Amino acid sequence: MSAWTGRRLVCILFFLASCPPRCFAQTATPPAATPRPSTSPPPSSAQPQTERLKVRLAGFPRKHNEGRVELFYKGEWGTICDDDFSISNANVLCRQLGFVEAIGWTHSAKYGKGQGKIWLDNVQCGGSEQNIGACKSRGWGNSDCTHDEDAGVVCKDERILGFADANVIEAHVDENKLEEVRLRPVVAAAKKRLPITEGVLEVKHKNSWAQVCDAGWTAKNTRVVCGMLGFPHERKVNKNFYRLFLQRQKNVYHVHSVACTGTEVHLAACPLEFNGPNGTASCRGGSPVVVSCVPGPLFVQQSARLKKKPKPSSNVRLKGGARLGEGRVEVLKGGEWGSVCDDRWNLQSASVVCRELGFGSAKEAMTGGRMGQGMGPIYMNEVKCTGHERSIWTCPFKNITSEDCQHTEDAAVRCNIPYMGLENSIRLGGGRTRYEGRVEVLGTDTNGTEVWGLICGETWTTKEAIVACRQLGLGYANQANQETWYWDSSNVTEMVLSGVKCTGNEMSLTQCQRHKTLSCQKAAAKFAAGIICSETASDLVLNAPLVQQTVYIEDRPLHMLYCAAEEDCLSKTAAKANWPYGHRRLLRFSSQIHNIGRADFKPKAGRHSWVWHACHGHYHSMDIFTHYDLLNANGTKVAEGHKASFCLEDSDCQEGVSKRYECANFGDQGITVGCWDLYRHDIDCQWIDITDVKPGNYIMQVVINPNLEVAESDFTNNAMKCNCKYDGHRIWFHNCHIGDAFSEEAERRFEKFPGQLNNQIS
């Protein structure tokens, strides 16, 4: 051993002996992205932000969707320490940067060491926060890290459609003064029922609950409280009923005076007078505030169950949202639904929509097509509600032209909804993330004991998965699993439910149909139902006007239809024809299928299972992609066609969106958000074989993704219908529309008088 080597070894040994454990954590590279355990004090609550927090990605080498996280705070850019960092933190940051989600995160300054401040340390996000400043941490600028520990993120290279610098509008309130409010019921029976609609108003302050003095309390204050709690309206309280109870209890007052206008979305946004350090905790001449709220139709108690469907609002609805009370705002005009442009869209206008639909005030007003894009008309722009209106139609607004707004500017809302506790009776087990696993439900056995159990997977479909993901608050259903042997890590093994059948609109699985007694042929735990949920989903919609514009009849010789016959694109009577002589009469049209959702539409099956069709020279990635049907007046099919996905690809995209999918050379198949796949009228199987159809009036129907093989945010817009008049030689289409584009009344008129409104090609 040389002298230099010996001296180096002595130095290393001395360093190891003298270095505290922290040194090892900083210099050692762990096998996975797991930073050192924190020895710091518990994280503090999020710090209030007076201005929007700016985030950027930096460092090298990197792509545009990854990098070191840097925050702009108090006029200076700084970094985040990787202590306690998680994928939840990364998800919040990626959404803040305009990406749909995170696919990973990095530690130990993978993208190089930053400079300046380390603004945040021990950050702990739940995953649903709107910005990183809302997550728990040690506080701004309070860190014991060095830039060797700078955190980074890797975002999914998929942009939130229409994302601008900020497309979520929230209430700017100081939640340190008023963290949370609740109603505490005093009647024993009311304590057991959800939602709680009446009780003593209490505010959370410094980990304890206190009352509000009712001196000067008004109905406007009550309206704000009810809106926060998810209720559209308030009602008067019988104070005599509560007086005796309130006199007997000890009350601690934190708030002494509230002066809301009634349009605020949070009590903390109202002028408040708090109990000072040297003030009195009493309420002179008064007592604690008691609030009573009116629940919306969805939340009215009925035989211990929730109503499945409320009476629909006549002129407003929400589309494309994963959770109850959120979605793109659509309004009804002239029997047809259309969207609202986001110019000047704010919390007051959003709250009018929320209350009109039976929810509380708006938690968020969203812009930039945050909940996907509409396909129909845009009816409103620059909506200016005060917050007192009963309907968005009574608010001032501007009528617009196509030059004023595009669907990339569709407005959306996320409403406050009552707490129902639905998530307490369902959980996931065995999954790799909180978004996947076996579905476990809480039931009660004959002895009255609660036991967790499994659901039989035999009849489990996408519709049931939609409800389960909604109940868990985990977004959209990405996949429904009938076998879950790969998630076998839970000690729950007993089946407790079978035959579960949902429409997809329910708020919980308890509202779905099910067997009265358990009946499951495959009762082993590996055949239990499972789900994979996602915060984003695709949404396919057919361009209805294009179908109407491109329809025609072709008499095609049989000798040109061998490939089509091989792929089952002709009616059954074609098999009896005198091949290759004669012809088939084909109803042809073009299909342009748009993805207006927030995630790419990709085949469920991997490319290893795609089927090669030599006749047409392409791979089929889905067995059935669309159904084409001709129906008579009573809904009976008189002709049908089906179309396997010849190849799913991006034929074209809206401005600013790049194509990702191309079928050539065994390429990836799918439809990118903001793009469309065009099947021209002149390609094989783009037709309905009407050779055997008699002249008459019909309804032509196209259904995309008919078997719900691939998850979407909205399946109600997958069908398109047209009035059809056929005289034996010519055919006319009119009133072509997406299945949910018309009002219920207009849709009834459409189906009652098919083909008889006119006979002109529009």
N, C-alpha and C positions, 0 to 999 in steps of 0.2 A: 504494500500500500504506500502511495506517495505521501509526502508531507502535506501537499495541498489537499489531497483527498481526506487525510486524517483530520486536518483542520475543519474541512467542510462538514464531516460527520459529527465532530464535536459541536459545531455551531447548530446543526440540525437538532441534535439531542438536547442541547440547552434550550433551543426554541420550543421543542415539544414539552419539555419539563416545565417551562415557565408560562406557556400560553394557556389561557383559560379555555374552557370548553367552547366558547363562542368562536375561537379561531378555527377550530376544526370544522364547525358548521359553515364558516364562510369559505374555506378553501377547498373542502371536499366536495366532489361532484356526486350527488345522490343518484341512485338508479332510476328514479322517476322524478317528475317535477314536483317535489315536496320540500318546501323550505324548512328550516330549523323550527322546532317548537318554540313558542313565545314564552319568555320568562318575565314579560312586562306586565304592568297592571292591566286589569280588564279594560277592553275598549270602551271609550266613552260614546255617548250618543252622537249622532251626526250634527255637524255644526251648521247653523243657518246660513244661507247664501243670499246676499243682497244683489248679486248680479249673476248672470248665467255663467256656469263654469265651462271654460274652454278646454278641450282635450285634443292631443295630436299624437301621431306615431312618429318616432324618430329612430336614428341609429343605422347601422349597416352590418353585414349585408342583409337586405330585406326586400320583400315585395310590398306592394301598396297596401295590403290588408294585414300587415304584421309590423311589429316594431316595439321599441321601448315606449312605455306610456309616459307622457308628459302632460302636466296640468298647469294652466295659467291662473295664478291666484295672487291677488294683491300686487298686480303689475309685474309679476315675475314667473317665468317658466321653471318648473321643478318636476321631480320624479316621484315614484311610489316605491316603497320598500317591499320586498317579496315575502316578508314575515306574514304568516297566516293567509297568504294569497291563495285563491281558489278559482275554479272554473266559474263560480257564481260571480265573483268580482269581474272576471274577464267578460262574461255575458253582458253585464251592466255597461262596461266600458265600450264594448263593440257596438251595442245598440246606440250608445251616446255618439259614436263615431259614424253612425249611419249604416252599419252592417246588421244583418238579421240576428246573428248570434256568434258566439266564440266556438272555435274548435280546439283551442288549446291555449296554454299560457307558458311563459318562460320565467326562469329565475336566474340569479347570479349574473346579471348584466349580459345576457346572451347577445344583445344587439349593441354592446359597447356601454361604457360608463357615461352617465349623464353629468351635467354640471349644475352648479347652483344648489338650490334648496332641495331637500327631500321632504315633500309636502305632507305625505301621508304614510303611516306605518300601522301594522296590525289591522289592516282593513278587512272587515267581515261583512259581506253583502249577503242578503237573502237570495238575490237573483232577480227580483221584480222591481228594484228601485229604478227611478228614472235617470239618476245620475250618481256618480261615484261619491259625491259629497253627501248624499243621503244615507250612505252606509256607515256602520259603526267603525270607529277608529280611535287612535290615541289623541286625535285632534290635529288641527292644522299646524304644521311645523314642528310637531313633537315626535322626534324619532331618535333611536339609538343606532341607526344603520349608517353604512357608508355606501357610496355609489357602486361598490362591488355587488350590491344586492338589489340593483334596480330591476323592477318587474317589467315584463313585456307581455303582449297578447298576440294571438294568432286568430284573426276573425275569418269567418266563413266568407268567401268571396261572392257575396250575394247582398246587394244593396236593398235597404228598405225603400220600397217604391216611392218616389217623389220626395225622398229625404232632402231637406234643406238644412241650414245650420241648426235650426230648432223647429220641429214640427209637433211638439207637445206643449200645450199651454196649461200650466198649473197655477193654483192659487199661491201667491207669495205671502206667506204668513210666518210669524215667529212662533214656531211650535214649542219653543222653550217656555213660553208663557202659558200655553194651553195645548198640552200634548194630545189629549184624547177626551172624548165625552162619552157618556153612557146613560141609559135609563135604568134605574134600579126599581123593579116592581116591588110593591109592598103586599100585594095579595098573594097568598100561597099558591093558588092555581095558576096565576099569571107567571110565576117564576119557572114553571115547568113547560111553558109554551113558547115557541119561537115562530115568528119574530116577536121581540118585546116592543110593544107599541106605546106603552104608557108607564110612567114611573117618575121617581125623583131624579132630576137632572144632577149628574155628578161630573166633575172635571178632574182629570188626572194631573197631579202636580207633585213632582219629586217622589215618585213611586208610591203615592197614596192618593186616595180619592176624597174630594171635598165637595161641598154643596155651593149653590149659587143663590144669593139673596134675591127674593122676588119683588123687592121694592122697585117700582118703575118698570117691571117686566111687561113686555108687550107681545101681541100675537106675531109681530114681525120677527122678534127674537125666536119664538117657537118655530116659525117657518124655517129659519136657518138651521136650527137644531135638527128638525125632522128631515130636512134635505141632506144634511151630513150623514144621518143614520139610514138613508136609503128610502125615505118615505116622501111621496109627492105633496101631501097636504097635512095641515095641522087641524086640530079641533079643540074646543073648549074643555076644560077640566072641571070636574065637580070638586071644588076646594073643600067643601064641608066633609066630604068622604075622607080626605087625607088629613084634615086638621088635627083630629085626636091622635092619630099615629105620629105625626110630625112633632107634636108637643111632647111626646113621651121619649123621643130619641134625642141623643146628643148630636148636634150639628156643628160642623166646622166649615166656615165659609171662606172660600178662596177668591170668589168674584162677587163684587157688591153692586156693580152697575153695568148694564149692557144696553147698547143703543144701536141695534141693527136697523138697516133700511128694509130688509127682507130679501134683497137680491144677492147677498153674499153667499159664497159656497162653503164658507168655514166660519165658525164662531170667532176664531182668532182674528178674522178680518174685520170684525166689528169693533167700534170703540168700547174698551173695557176698563173698568176700574177694579184694581186688585187690592187685596188686603195687604197693607204695608207692613213692614217689619215691626213697627211700633203701634200698629192699628189694632182695632178690636176685631175679634172673630165672630162677633154677634151680628144679627140682622135686625136693626131697630125697626119696630113696627111691622115686621114681616116674618116670612118663614121660607124654607127652601122652595125653589122653583119646581113645579111638577109639570111635566110635558106629556101631551097625548097626541099621537100621530095617526094618520089614516094610511094604511098600507095599500099598495097598488094591487090590481087584480091577481097578479101572479103569486102574491104572498098572503092572500086571505086564507085563514085556516078553514079547512073543511074535512071533518072526520079524521083529524090528526094527519091529514095529508095536504099537500099543496095542489092547487088547481093546475092541471097540465097546460091549459091554454087560456089566456085571458081574452076578454072581448077585444078584438083588434082595434087599434086606433084607426080612425077613418082616413087620415092623410099623412102619417109619418111612420117610418119604420127604420130599424137598424139592420145592416147587412154586413156579412163578412167577418164578424167578431167571433173570437173563440169562447169568450166568457159571457155570462148573462150581463146585459146592460151595457154592452159595448158594440161598436160597429160603425160602418159608413152610414151617414144620414141620407135617407131617401124620402122624398115627399111625393104626394099623389096629385096629379093635375090632369083633368080630362080623361080619367080612367087609366092613365099610364104613369108609372113610377119614374122619377128622375132624381138626380143628385143635387147637392148644394156646393157651390164654389166656396173656397176657404178664405177669400178676401175679407178681412176684418172679422173673421170668425173668432169668437171669444167665449169665455166661461159663462157669461150671462145668456147668450144665445144657445149654447150647448145645454144649459140647465133647463131652458124652456122645453127643449126636445126631450130631455130625460124625464122631467115631471109629466109631460104630456103622455109619455109611454108608461107611466106608473112607477117610475123609479124616483130616486131622490135628486139632489142637485148634481151638477157635473163635477166629477173628480178631475177630469182632464178634457180639454178641447183639442182635437188633433187636426193637423193640416197636412197638405202634401200627399194625399192618397195613402195615409198611414194604415188604413184598414182595407186596402185594395181599391181598385178603380171600378167605377160603374161603366156600363156600356150604352145606356139610353141617353135621354136628354138631360141637360143641366138647367134647372128651373130658376135657381136663386143665386144672387151674388150680393156681397156687402150687406149681409143680414145684420140688423142693428136692434136686437132685443134689449129691453131694459132689465128683464128678469122677472117681471110681474105677469107677463102675457100667459094666457092659457094654451096658446098654440103658436107654432113658429109662423104660421100663415098670417097672424095678426101683427107680426113684427114688420117694421119698415125693411124693404129690400129692393134690389134692382133686378129687373128682368134683363137677361143677358143674351148675347149672340155667341156663336161659336168662336169668334175672334177674342172674346173677353176671357174665356176660361176653357181649360181642357180637363179631362178626367184625372190628370196627374195632380190636380188641385182639389180633389174631392174632400169635403170636410167630414170629420168623424168625431165620435164622443166616447168617453168611458164614464159611466154613471155610478154614483154611489148606490149600493144595493143593501138591503137589510141583512144582518148576520143571521144565517139559518142553521149553522152548525152541520151542514151536509157533509163536509169533509171529515167529520169525526167518525163516520160509520163506514169508511172505506180507506184502504191503504194498498200500497204495492210492496211486494216482497221479492227478493232475489235479484232485482235488476242491477245493472252496472251503474245506472244513474237514477236520480229521483223521478225521471220521466218514463221509466219502463219497469216492468215486472209482472208477476202474477197478481191478479186482482183478489184481494181479501176483503170480505165484508163482515161487519159486526152484526150478529144475530143473537136471539135469545132462545135458549133451549126450553124444554118442558118444565124444568125446575126454576125458570126465571133467571138463569145464569147467562151472562154474556160470554160468548165464545167466538173467537175469530174463525172464519171458514172460507172455503174456496167456491168458485162458480164453475159448473160443468161447461166445458168448452165446445160441446157438440153443436150447439146452435149459435155460437158466439160470432157476431159479424161486426162490420165497421160501424153500424148504427149503435150497437151496444157500447162499442169502444168510444164513440163520440160522447155518449152520456157519462161514461166512467171518467174520461179525461176532464169533462166539464165539472163533474162533481168534485174531483180532486183539485180543480183550479190549475190544471197543467196545460191548458191550451187546447189545440186541435188533436184529433185522433190521427196518428200517423200510420198505425197498423193494429189489426186485431189478430190475436194469436189463439189458435185452438189447441196447440200443444206448447207446453212450457217446461219441458224437461231440462232445458239449459238454464232455467232460473230456479233450480232446486236447492235453495239455501235456507228456506224458511222451515220452521218447525210446525207450521200450519199445514195439515195434510187432509183434513176432512172436508168433503163436499157438503155445502149447505144450501146451494141454490142450483136449479136447473131450469131449462126451458125459458131463459130470460129473453124477452123480445121487446125491443124499444122502437119507437118511431124515429128517434134521434133528436126530438125536441124536448125531452124530459130534463129536469134539473138534477135528478138522482135516479139510481137504479131501482129504488123502492117504488117509483112511479111506473115502472115497466111491467108488462105481463110476465108471469112466471108460473111454473108448476106449483100446484098446491102441496103436493108431496114430492119429495126428491125422486127423480127418474133420470138416471145417467148410466148409459151402457158402459162407458169408459170412465170409471170412477176413480182411477188412480190419479195421484196428484200431478203426474206429468201431463195429463190431459186437461188440466185446469185452464180456465180462460186467462189470457194475459193481454196487455196493451203496451204500445209505445206511443207516447204523446209528444207533441212538438209545439213550440211557440209560434211557428209559421206554417202555412200550407198553401198549396196551389189552388187555383180556381179557374176552371175552364168554362168558356162561354162561346157559343156559336154566333157568328155574324149573321143575324136573321135577314137584314135587307139584301145581303149578297145572294142568299138562297133564292129570294123572290126575284132578283134581277137576272139570274142565270138559268132558270128552269126551262127545259124544253124536252121534246119527245124524239127518240131516235129508234128506228127499226133497224136493228143490227143483225147481220147475217150470222148464222150459227157457226160457220167455219172460223169466225173471228172471236169466238167466245169459249174456246177450250180451256184457256187458263182461268177464266172467270168461273167456269163450271167446276174446275178442280178445286177452287177456293170457296165453293158453295155460295156464290154470289147471285145465283139465279133461283127462280121459284122451283118448287118440286116437280111441276109438270114438264120442266125442261128435259128431265131424264127420259121422258117418253117421246120426245121429238125425234124426227127423222134426220139425225145428224149425218152429214154437215149441211143438209138442205133446210131451207126455211129461215126464219129469223125470230128474234125476241123483241118485244116492244119495251123500251127502257125509258124510265123517267129520270132524266139527268139534271144535275145541279152541282154547283161548287160549294164546298164547305171550308170556311175559314175559321179556325178554332183558336181563340185568344186565351192566353193565361193572364188573368187580371188579378191573381192572388199575390202572395208575398213569399212564395217558394217555387222553385222549378217543378214542373210536372215530369216525373220520371217513371218508367215502367217498374212495376213491383218486382218482376222477375229479373234476375241478373242476366248479363249477356251470355253466360254459359248455357242458359236454358232457352235462348231464342231459337226459333225454328226457321231454317233456310227454305225458301220457296224458289226452286230452280226456274219454274215457269216464268215468274215475274222478275226473278233475279234480286230478291231482297230478303231480309230477315224480318220475321214477325216477332215483335216484343210483347204483344198482348194478344190473347186469343180473340177477344171482342173489344173493339175500341168504341164503336158507335152502332146503334140500331137505327135503321130507317124503316118506318112503318107507314102504311096508308090505312086509315081507319074510316069506318062508315059512321053514320050519325049516332049509333048506339055504342060506339067505342070498339067494335069488333074489327080485327085486322083483316083486310081484304088482300093485302100484299105486304111483303116484308123483305128487308135486306139486312145484311150485317156486314160490318167492315172491320176486319182485323187491322191493326195499325200497320199499314204498309211500311212505314217507318216514321217515327215521331222525330221531327226536326224543326228548326227555326227557319221558316221560309222568309220571314222578314220581321223587323222589330221597329218599335217606335223610336223616335229620335233620342239619341244618347244611350241606347241599349245595344249591346253587342251580341251577335249570335254565338251560341255555345254548342249547339247540337247539330250534327250533320250525319246522314246515314251512310254516305260513301265510305268505302274501305272499312266496313265493320265499325263505324264510328259510334260514339255515344248517342243514345236516343233520348229525346225529351223535348219539352217546350219551356224556354226561359221566361221568367217574369217579364212582362212587357213585350213579348214576341207572339207570333202566331204561326200555325202550321196550316198551309193551304193545300187542299185536295181539289184540283181542278175538275171541272165537269167532264173532261174528255179522257180521264184515266179509268182503268178497269175498276169495276165494283163501286164506282161513285154514282150509284143509281138505285132505283127500285124497279124490279121486273114487274111491269103492269100488263103483261101479255093477256092474262086471264081476267082483268078488271073490266067491269061493265061501265058504261057512261053513267055519270051521277055526280053528286056533291060529296066531298070527303074532307077529312083532316089529315094532312101530312105531318108526321112527327119524327123528329130526330132526337135521339138521346145519346149524350156523350158519357163515356165511362159508366155504362148502364149497370154493371155488376159491382160498382163501388170498389173496384180493385185497388185504385190509387186514392189516397186521402186527399180531400179538398176541404176548403174552408166553408163552402156552400154548395150543397147538391141540388138546391131548389132551382137553380138557374141552368141545370145541365140539359133540360129539355127545351126544344123549340117546336112551335106549331105554326101551321099555315092553313088557311082556308083554301080548298082546292076544288075547282070545277073542271070536269073532264067530259067532253062531248063525243068521245070515241075517235076523234081526229086531232083535236087540240086540247091544251091544258092551260089553266090560269091559276096562278098563286096570288093570294093577297092576305093582308093582315098577318104576315109572318112576324112572330115575336117570341122572345124568350119566355119560358114557362111562368116566371114570376114577374113579368114586366107589366101586366095589366092588373087592375083592381079585381076583386072577386066578382063584382057585378059585371064588369066588362068581359071577364073570362066566361061567365055563365052565358052571356049573350053570344059570345064567339062559338061555344060548343052547341048551343041550341039551334043556331041557324048557319050551319057550315055551308060555305060556298054560295050563299044566296044574297050576300050583301051587294056584290057587283060582279061583273064578268070582264073587267078591264085589267090589263096588265099595267101595274103602276111603275 
